[in-house]
Amino acid sequence: MKRLVLAALFISVFAGSALAQEKPAPGAKSKSPSPAAAIKQLEHDWTDAEKTGDADKLNQILADDWSALGPDGAKITKASFVESYKSGKSKLESFDFGAMDVKVLGNVAVVQGSDTEKSVTDGKDSSGKYVWTDVFAKRDGKWAVVRSQISKVK
């Protein structure tokens, strides 16, 4: 009986200390954000880079092999997309995120989202409400978007 009580005491102390080590202290920040939080932050960073025409930031977020299907069904390449914002032909004046859902599947994450924006694409007003899907891949320890699809809501 004494052994059983000692074993139970040992297990509860060990389990309690292990759980305490896994949880950060109240108010403490965790070392790194969850993959879903990191992806959401990249979505916000991407929008900020479009607003400022920051080609360097866009090049970091978009994988070299990134491509998208635009609202008209046309394929968009990374080179043409980045150049359009760098040159000022495309501009994002305002962008309000709607619902955004991130599903992480190992080294791949799929984001479904919506927004309302005031924008110009290739010199033409493209303002409106959109729904979109972005696919991210974790390569060499870093998340980058590899595919996107954008649809305008009428």
C-alpha positions in Angstrom: 0.0 0.0 0.0 2.8 2.4 0.9 4.4 1.7 -2.5 1.1 2.5 -4.3 0.8 5.8 -2.4 4.5 6.7 -3.2 4.0 5.8 -6.8 0.8 7.9 -7.1 2.6 10.8 -5.4 5.6 10.5 -7.7 3.4 10.3 -10.8 1.3 13.4 -9.8 4.4 15.5 -9.0 6.1 14.4 -12.2 3.0 15.0 -14.4 2.3 18.4 -12.7 5.9 19.6 -13.3 5.8 18.4 -16.9 2.5 20.3 -17.5 3.9 23.4 -15.8 6.9 23.3 -18.2 4.7 23.1 -21.3 2.5 26.1 -20.4 4.0 29.6 -20.3 3.4 31.7 -17.2 0.3 33.9 -17.3 1.1 37.0 -19.3 4.3 35.5 -20.8 4.6 35.3 -24.5 5.3 32.0 -26.2 8.5 31.6 -28.1 6.9 31.4 -31.5 3.4 31.8 -32.8 1.3 28.9 -33.9 1.5 28.0 -37.6 -2.0 29.4 -38.1 -1.1 32.7 -36.4 2.1 33.0 -38.4 0.1 32.4 -41.7 -2.4 35.1 -40.7 0.4 37.5 -39.9 1.9 36.8 -43.4 -1.5 37.6 -44.9 -1.5 41.0 -43.1 2.2 41.6 -44.1 1.3 40.8 -47.7 -1.5 43.4 -47.6 0.8 46.0 -46.0 3.4 45.4 -48.8 0.8 45.9 -51.5 -0.3 49.2 -49.8 3.3 50.5 -49.8 4.5 49.0 -53.0 7.2 47.1 -51.1 8.6 44.8 -53.8 11.2 43.3 -51.4 8.5 42.2 -48.9 6.3 40.8 -51.7 9.3 38.8 -52.9 9.8 37.4 -49.4 6.2 36.3 -49.0 5.5 35.0 -52.5 7.4 31.8 -53.4 9.4 32.0 -56.6 7.0 29.6 -58.2 3.9 31.5 -57.0 1.0 32.0 -59.4 -2.6 33.0 -59.0 -5.9 32.9 -60.9 -7.3 36.4 -60.9 -11.0 37.4 -60.8 -11.1 37.2 -64.6 -9.6 33.7 -64.6 -6.2 34.9 -66.0 -3.0 33.5 -64.6 -0.8 35.9 -62.6 2.9 35.3 -62.1 5.0 36.4 -59.3 7.1 38.6 -61.6 4.1 40.4 -63.1 2.4 40.8 -59.7 5.4 42.3 -58.0 6.3 44.6 -60.9 2.7 45.9 -61.0 2.9 47.1 -57.4 6.5 48.2 -57.6 5.7 50.4 -60.7 2.5 51.8 -59.2 0.2 50.3 -61.9 -1.5 48.4 -59.1 -2.4 50.1 -55.8 -4.1 49.1 -52.7 -5.6 52.1 -50.9 -7.6 50.4 -48.2 -8.2 46.7 -47.3 -10.6 45.4 -44.6 -10.2 41.7 -43.8 -13.4 39.7 -43.5 -13.5 36.2 -42.2 -10.2 34.3 -42.5 -9.9 30.6 -41.9 -6.5 28.8 -41.8 -6.1 25.0 -42.0 -2.6 23.8 -41.4 -1.8 20.3 -42.7 1.9 19.7 -41.8 4.0 21.8 -44.1 1.1 23.1 -46.1 -1.5 25.6 -45.0 -4.7 26.6 -46.8 -6.3 30.0 -46.1 -9.8 31.0 -47.1 -10.6 34.6 -46.6 -12.6 37.6 -47.7 -12.0 41.3 -47.9 -13.5 44.6 -48.9 -10.9 46.8 -50.6 -10.4 50.0 -52.5 -7.9 49.2 -55.2 -6.5 49.7 -58.7 -5.2 46.8 -60.8 -3.2 47.5 -63.9 -4.6 51.1 -64.0 -8.3 50.1 -63.6 -10.5 50.5 -60.6 -10.8 47.0 -59.0 -12.5 48.0 -55.7 -15.0 45.7 -54.2 -15.6 42.7 -52.1 -13.5 39.6 -52.7 -13.2 36.0 -51.6 -9.9 34.2 -52.0 -7.9 31.1 -51.2 -4.1 31.1 -50.6 -2.0 28.0 -50.3 1.3 28.2 -48.3 4.1 25.7 -48.1 6.8 25.6 -45.5 10.1 25.4 -47.2 13.5 25.4 -45.4 11.7 26.4 -42.2 9.9 29.4 -43.7 6.3 29.8 -44.9 5.7 31.2 -48.4 2.5 31.4 -50.5 2.7 29.1 -53.5 -0.8 29.5 -55.1 -3.7 31.9 -54.9 -7.2 32.3 -56.3 -9.2 35.4 -56.2 -12.9 36.0 -56.9 -14.9 39.2 -56.9 -18.3 39.0 -55.2 -21.0 40.8 -57.1 
